[in-house]
């Protein structure tokens, strides 16, 4: 499917019948223990909003292929689809859209109540250039962050070596081999209308 045919807003993710993979990047003191134990260590701040990203390349853009300070350990976090879907249903867009939210004060009230929020940011190619279609970022706070850490996670993998390998191929100009190593991220199945409150 070319960019002209690709929907502007669509969730693309590595997923199975029961799980979906999202990406985060942390300093090694958090990321490495999380990958070893399959859960976040006590130093992980559950009272802060945590952003999860189904797009591997958007994560690479955000963390600079695992080279930015405090983002050196890239994690692939496998979570249950029921939890992910719950977060989407209970999310609010992080920016005001009058036709969805009414006036700005109504949107602010919705945002304060929502345990999750969504941003749609330009998807990236292997050179981390923006593409015309958008990639989902899902912010989890309060109840959603607690459920994520304590209930939804089924596995955590340190994919920093994969990020470094792909990055080396990109720097060397071998985009074909680099692309072959990317995680497969087909469209994530949602029922028609389920993302309407998120502008999709």
Secondary structure, DSSP 8 states (H G I E B T S, - for coil): --TTTS-SB--B--B-SSEEEEEEEE-HHHHHHHHHHTS--TTS-TTS-EEEES-HHHHHHHHTTTTSTT--EEEEEEEEHHHHHHHHHTEEESS--HHHH-SHHHHHHHHHH-SEEEEEEEEE-TT--EEEEEEEEEEE-THHHHHIIIIIEEEEEE-HHHHHHHHHHHHTT-HHHHHHHS----B----TTTTGGGT-
